Every structure is written in structure tokens, then in C-alpha cells.
């Protein structure tokens, strides 16, 4: 993320700053105000809690160790009112317990004193941008109104799941560049021939109930890599990950088929499963990037609200869920939402994919709204390697 792009987020950002040490409080407030923020100061945690009633705020910055209500108390009070507001914790004496508590309650960043003022500006600008995306995600969820897939019949689930694994195959759907409709790559999509598990959601549900998500993930990644490895002209390969796949050692195996083509692979991590239960997410994602993989957030607008996934994954690519794209040419509210999302994502250095495009009107609308990449039945249905593109 370019500093210049981040700097734009500070203009008129509403910041609550809680710091009991007077000189530092004044210095931080001056620096943030100079950057364009509207700063509300609190001399201790109790005053900060009172100030929360006069919100809303874009970011809360609080010292951890303060008399009376400490920084974690402020963080808990923030979460009682708003699940999305980024909270930056400051401390001169970091310790494991407070860091773990901060993570549990959803702190955005743990900042150790002393730090450079321009570093705080950068972190705050990033937090403001991600907070705006989080608010838009909630709007998208309201527009989409999608529920979770129903679970399959548990009777005979083990046997049917094994049959599904035995008949598993990958379909590929092209992703095109909006500027000239040239091929950018393909998304690999799970398919199987087991009639009792008739769609990918049913297969995933069965794997989760049987605690076999790791086995399914390994099989999918192995199958997805095979055709693309021998087709260099086919561009990027998008491969879906369940959040639990981040705990799988084989994902980081440099000898795996997927790692062999990592510089051509985008790992799509769905928003339909929470990332909060995954330990050391940032470190795991850093390991994947070191192998050459790029990261995408999938199903934006149909999964969990909030900024957690953005803060932990810092994706290069964002995929708008088809529930937002559907009928977008006729729905002004969706158009406003997507225009704002594409603008913010680009400012944060992310490419935006509109998926689920079925009509020329949807295609033309998402292009006009700034989407970088296009995917949907209008161009090709998913098929065996590799379906022809219809323009």
C-alpha cells in the first residue's frame, strides 16, 4: 500500500485517543490533527468510555496501562458498541497476557512505545481504510441476504464422502481482464459425481462434520494444479481455501504440486468461514507469500462482516460475491456500494474481481464501476480443462 494512497484516509477521520501521560497525549493529538484527523482526547480509560457515547469513531487509540479503566477495558467497551471499529493498543511494557487479551477482543494492532509519529499515521490510515470496507461489507450482507448451505443427511455420510473423494474432479472457469477481455487466469472449482452430495457446499459440509476438511483440501489442491502446470499460456490459477486449510502443514510444503507453480497461484480464502479460530494467521500468510502465492478474499459481501479478514490477510485481490453483482445494472444501492468498494480497494492496492456476471448489462455496469477482473456464465460456464471463452 503506497503511503500517498493511505494518506488520503486520514482526512477528517474521527479518532478517539486515550493516553494518561499528558505530554505524549498532546504530541500524538497534534500529529494526528496535522495529518487531517478530527481528534477527541481522553485523559484516562474512564473518560474514553464516556467519549464513546458521543461517537461514532473511525479508530480508537488507547494506552493499555492506565489508572481505573485500562486499555483492555476501553477495548471491551468499544466492542460492546461496535464490532468493526479498529482499536490500536499502545504499551511501553508489552506482555503476552495483554497481547492475547487484545487479540481475543479483536485489537487491530499492538504498538510498542516508543514509536515514530509517522508510523502511527500510517497505521491509523490503514485502519481507517479497512474500517470503511468493513462497514460496506455489512451493507453488502444486508443486500445479499444469503444464508448458510443446509447440511446433508448424516446417515451414511462417511461412505458417501469417500465416494465423493473417489469421483472428485476440478472444473475451471476463466477470469478476464476488464480492460480488453483478455484471459487473466482460471478459478479451479470442486466437482464430484456423488449424487447424494450434489454440490460443492454439500461436500464441504460433509467434510466438516466428519472432520476431514484437511483431507479434502489436500485432494483439491493436488487436483487443481495438475492441468495448469502443463499449460503455461493459461495464466493465473485461483484455488479456494477453507480457513482451516491454513492449519494444514502440506499447504506450506515446497515439494507440493501447488507450490511448484506458486508464482501463478492465487489462494482464495472465503469469507464464509471465520478466520478468528486460526492461530498466527499473519505468520501463516507471510509463509505462503514467501513461497510465491498471492492471497485473495473470496465471497466479499456474503460472509462474515468486520475487518478481521482484511487486517489478517492483507489480500492482493478481492472477489465480490455474485449476490452483489446480480442485477447490479438495475439496483442503484448495489452500484453505490461497488463503486465505493472498488475505489477503496484500489487505494489499498487490491485488484477487484466481479464474479457471477450473467448478462451484458451486469458486465458493462461493473466495468464502469471500476472492477478490474470479470468472471461469470456470460463468458463461460465452469468445465473441464479448459472451457472456451464466449465474448
C-alpha positions in Angstrom: 0.0 0.0 0.0 1.5 3.2 -1.1 1.9 5.9 1.6 0.4 8.5 -0.6 -2.7 6.4 -1.1 -3.0 5.7 2.6 -2.6 9.4 3.5 -5.9 10.2 1.9 -7.7 8.1 4.5 -6.7 10.5 7.3 -8.6 13.5 6.1 -11.5 14.1 8.5 -11.0 10.7 10.1 -12.6 10.7 13.6 -10.1 9.4 16.2 -10.5 8.8 19.9 -7.1 8.9 21.7 -6.9 7.7 25.3 -3.5 8.3 27.0 -2.9 9.3 30.6 0.6 10.7 30.1 0.0 14.4 29.2 3.0 15.3 27.1 2.6 12.2 24.9 -1.1 12.6 24.6 -0.6 16.2 23.3 2.1 15.1 20.9 0.0 12.3 19.4 -3.0 14.5 19.1 -1.0 17.3 17.3 0.5 14.8 14.9 -2.9 13.3 14.0 -4.6 16.6 13.7 -1.8 17.9 11.4 -2.5 14.8 9.2 -6.1 16.0 8.9 -7.8 13.9 11.6 -10.5 15.0 14.0 -9.1 14.0 17.3 -11.0 13.5 20.6 -8.7 13.1 23.5 -9.3 11.2 26.8 -7.0 11.5 29.8 -7.8 8.0 31.1 -9.9 5.0 30.3 -13.0 6.1 32.1 -13.1 9.3 30.1 -12.5 7.3 26.9 -15.6 5.1 27.7 -17.6 8.3 28.2 -16.4 9.7 24.9 -17.5 6.5 23.1 -21.1 7.6 23.8 -20.5 10.6 21.6 -19.2 8.6 18.7 -19.0 7.1 16.1 -15.2 7.0 15.7 -13.2 5.6 12.8 -10.3 4.4 15.0 -9.7 4.2 18.8 -6.1 4.5 20.0 -5.6 3.7 23.7 -2.7 3.1 26.1 -3.0 -0.3 27.8 -1.9 0.6 31.3 -4.0 3.5 32.7 -5.4 4.0 36.2 -9.0 2.9 36.7 -10.3 1.6 33.3 -7.3 0.3 31.4 -6.8 0.0 27.7 -8.3 -3.5 27.5 -11.4 -2.1 29.4 -11.7 0.5 26.7 -11.4 -2.2 24.0 -14.1 -4.2 25.6 -16.3 -1.1 25.8 -15.7 -0.4 22.1 -16.7 -4.0 21.2 -19.9 -3.7 23.2 -20.9 -0.8 21.0 -19.3 -1.6 17.6 -17.7 -4.8 16.3 -15.8 -3.1 13.5 -14.0 0.0 14.8 -10.3 -0.7 14.8 -8.6 -0.4 18.2 -4.9 0.3 18.4 -3.3 -0.6 21.7 -0.2 1.2 22.9 2.2 0.0 25.6 5.6 0.7 26.9 5.8 -2.7 28.6 4.5 -5.4 26.3 3.5 -8.7 27.8 2.0 -11.9 26.5 -1.2 -11.8 28.6 -2.3 -8.4 27.4 -1.4 -9.2 23.8 -3.5 -12.4 24.0 -6.4 -10.5 25.5 -6.1 -7.9 22.8 -6.3 -10.5 20.1 -9.2 -12.2 21.8 -11.2 -8.9 21.8 -10.2 -8.0 18.2 -7.5 -5.4 18.6 -6.3 -4.1 15.3 -2.6 -3.5 16.2 -0.4 -3.8 19.3 2.0 -0.8 19.2 5.1 -0.7 21.4 6.4 2.6 22.7 8.4 4.5 21.7 7.4 4.7 18.0 7.7 7.3 15.3 4.8 9.6 14.8 4.7 8.9 11.0 4.4 5.2 11.8 1.3 5.9 13.8 -0.1 8.0 11.0 0.5 5.0 8.6 -1.2 2.5 10.9 -4.2 4.8 11.6 -4.6 5.5 7.8 -4.7 1.8 7.1 -7.1 1.1 10.0 -9.5 3.8 8.7 -9.5 2.3 5.2 -10.2 -1.2 6.4 -12.9 0.1 8.7 -14.7 1.7 5.8 -14.5 -1.6 3.9 -15.9 -3.4 7.0 -18.9 -1.0 7.0 -19.5 -1.7 3.3 -19.3 -5.4 3.9 -22.2 -5.2 6.4 -24.2 -3.3 3.8 -23.4 -5.9 1.3 -24.6 -8.7 3.7 -27.9 -6.8 4.1 -28.3 -6.6 0.3 -27.3 -10.2 -0.3 -29.4 -11.8 2.4 -27.7 -15.2 1.9 -27.9 -18.0 4.5 -25.6 -20.9 5.0 -25.9 -24.0 3.0 -28.0 -26.7 4.6 -26.3 -29.8 5.9 -26.6 -33.1 4.1 -28.1 -36.3 5.5 -25.8 -37.7 8.2 -26.9 -41.3 7.5 -24.1 -43.0 5.5 -22.2 -39.7 5.4 -18.8 -41.4 5.8 -19.4 -43.8 2.8 -20.9 -41.1 0.6 -18.0 -38.7 1.4 -15.4 -41.4 0.4 -17.3 -42.0 -2.8 -17.3 -38.2 -3.4 -13.5 -38.1 -3.0 -13.1 -41.0 -5.4 -15.1 -39.2 -8.1 -13.7 -35.7 -7.4 -12.7 -33.6 -10.3 -11.9 -29.9 -10.9 -13.8 -27.6 -13.2 -12.2 -24.4 -14.5 -13.8 -21.0 -15.1 -12.0 -18.2 -16.9 -11.3 -14.8 -15.3 -10.9 -12.0 -17.8 -9.3 -8.5 -17.7 -12.0 -5.8 -17.8 -9.9 -3.5 -20.0 -9.7 -5.8 -23.0 -11.4 -9.2 -22.1 -8.1 -11.0 -22.4 -7.5 -14.1 -20.2 -6.1 -13.4 -16.7 -6.5 -16.9 -15.4 -8.9 -19.6 -14.2 -10.6 -20.5 -11.0 -10.5 -24.2 -10.1 -13.8 -25.3 -8.7 -14.6 -28.5 -6.8 -16.9 -31.0 -8.5 -17.8 -34.7 -7.9 -20.1 -37.3 -9.3 -21.6 -38.5 -6.0 -25.4 -37.9 -6.3 -26.0 -37.6 -2.5 -23.6 -34.7 -2.3 -24.9 -32.8 -5.3 -22.9 -29.5 -5.0 -19.6 -28.3 -3.5 -21.3 -26.9 -0.4 -22.6 -30.3 0.4 -19.2 -31.9 0.0 -17.6 -29.2 2.3 -20.4 -29.7 4.9 -19.8 -33.4 4.9 -16.0 -32.9 5.3 -16.5 -30.6 8.2 -19.0 -32.9 10.0 -16.6 -35.8 9.5 -13.5 -33.7 10.5 -12.0 -34.4 7.1 -11.5 -30.8 5.8 -7.7 -31.4 5.7 -8.1 -34.5 3.6 -10.5 -32.7 1.2 -8.3 -29.6 1.0 -5.2 -31.6 0.1 -7.0 -33.6 -2.6 -8.4 -30.4 -4.1 -5.1 -28.6 -4.2 -3.4 -31.6 -5.8 -6.1 -32.0 -8.5 -6.2 -28.2 -9.2 -2.5 -28.0 -10.0 -2.3 -30.9 -12.5 -3.8 -29.4 -15.7 -2.5 -25.8 -15.2 1.1 -26.9 -14.5 1.4 -28.1 -18.1 -0.4 -25.1 -19.6 1.7 -22.0 -19.1 -0.4 -20.0 -21.5 -3.4 -20.3 -19.2 -2.3 -17.6 -16.8 -3.1 -17.5 -13.1 -4.7 -20.3 -11.2 -7.3 -19.3 -8.4 -7.6 -22.1 -5.8 -10.1 -21.9 -2.9 -9.0 -22.5 0.7 -11.2 -23.1 3.7 -9.8 -21.1 6.6 -8.9 -24.4 8.3 -6.6 -25.2 5.4 -4.2 -22.6 6.9 -3.5 -25.1 9.7 -2.6 -27.8 7.2 1.2 -28.5 7.0 1.1 -29.7 3.4 -0.1 -26.2 2.3 3.4 -25.0 3.1 5.3 -28.0 1.6 7.7 -26.7 -1.0 7.5 -30.0 -2.8 3.8 -30.0 -3.3 2.3 -29.7 -6.8 0.8 -26.3 -6.0 4.0 -24.9 -4.5 5.8 -25.8 -7.7 3.7 -23.2 -9.6 3.2 -20.8 -6.6 4.1 -17.7 -8.6 1.0 -18.4 -10.8 -1.4 -19.2 -7.9 -3.9 -17.0 -6.1 -5.2 -18.6 -2.9 -8.8 -17.6 -2.3 -9.8 -17.6 1.3 -13.5 -17.5 1.8 -15.3 -15.0 4.0 -18.0 -17.6 4.7 -15.9 -19.2 7.4 -14.4 -17.2 10.3 -10.7 -16.7 10.5 -10.7 -15.9 14.2 -10.1 -19.6 15.2 -6.9 -19.8 13.2 -3.7 -19.2 15.2 -0.9 -17.0 14.0 -2.8 -16.1 10.8 -0.4 -13.3 9.8 2.6 -15.5 10.1 1.0 -18.3 8.1 0.0 -15.9 5.3 3.6 -14.5 5.3 4.9 -18.0 4.8 2.6 -18.5 1.8 3.7 -15.2 0.3 7.3 -16.3 0.8 6.6 -19.3 -1.3 5.3 -17.1 -4.1 1.5 -17.4 -3.6 -0.8 -14.4 -3.8 -3.9 -14.0 -1.5 -7.5 -13.2 -2.3 -10.5 -12.7 -0.1 -13.5 -14.6 -1.7 -17.2 -14.1 -1.3 -16.9 -10.5 -0.2 -20.5 -9.4 0.8 -21.7 -12.9 1.6 -19.6 -13.9 4.6 -18.5 -12.6 7.9 -18.8 -8.8 8.4 -16.0 -6.8 10.0 -12.4 -6.1 9.1 -10.7 -9.1 10.6 -10.0 -11.0 7.4 -8.6 -7.8 5.7 -6.4 -7.0 8.7 -5.0 -10.5 8.9 -4.7 -11.4 5.2 -4.0 -8.0 3.6 -5.1 -9.5 0.2 -3.8 -8.6 -3.2 -7.2 -9.4 -4.7 -10.8 -9.1 -3.6 -13.7 -11.0 -5.1 -17.2 -9.5 -4.9 -19.8 -12.2 -4.3 -22.3 -12.8 -7.0 -25.1 -11.7 -4.7 -23.8 -8.2 -5.1 -23.3 -8.4 -8.8 -26.7 -10.0 -9.6 -29.0 -7.3 -11.2 -26.5 -4.6 -10.3 -27.4 -2.8 -13.6 -30.9 -2.1 -12.1 -30.1 -1.5 -8.4 -28.6 1.8 -7.6 -27.8 0.8 -4.0 -25.6 -2.0 -5.2 -23.9 0.3 -7.7 -23.0 2.8 -5.0 -21.7 0.1 -2.8 -19.5 -1.5 -5.5 -18.2 1.9 -6.6 -17.1 2.7 -3.1 -15.6 -0.7 -2.6 -13.6 -0.6 -5.8 -12.3 2.9 -5.0 -11.2 1.8 -1.5 -9.7 -1.5 -2.6 -7.6 0.2 -5.3 -6.4 2.8 -2.8 -5.3 -0.1 -0.7 -3.5 -1.7 -3.7 -6.0 -4.5 -4.3 -7.5 -5.8 -7.6 -11.3 -6.3 -7.6 -13.0 -9.3 -9.3 -16.7 -9.2 -10.1 -17.9 -12.8 -10.1 -21.2 -14.2 -11.2 -21.7 -12.0 -14.2 -24.5 -13.4 -16.3 -25.7 -10.5 -18.6 -24.1 -7.9 -20.8 -25.7 -5.2 -18.6 -24.1 -6.6 -15.4 -20.7 -6.8 -17.3 -20.9 -3.2 -18.5 -22.0 -1.9 -15.1 -19.2 -3.5 -13.1 -16.7 -2.3 -15.6 -18.0 1.2 -15.3 -17.8 1.0 -11.5 -14.1 0.1 -11.7 -13.8 -3.7 -11.3 -10.5 -4.9 -12.7 -11.4 -8.6 -13.5 -14.5 -10.3 -14.6 -15.9 -13.9 -14.1 -19.3 -15.5 -14.8 -21.5 -17.6 -17.0 -21.6 -14.7 -19.6 -18.1 -15.7 -20.5 -18.0 -19.4 -19.8 -19.5 -22.0 -17.5 -17.1 -24.0 -15.4 -15.8 -27.0 -17.3 -13.0 -29.5 -17.7 -9.7 -28.0 -18.8 -10.2 -25.6 -20.4 -13.6 -24.2 -21.5 -13.8 -21.8 -24.4 -14.5 -18.1 -23.7 -17.6 -16.6 -25.2 -17.5 -12.9 -25.9 
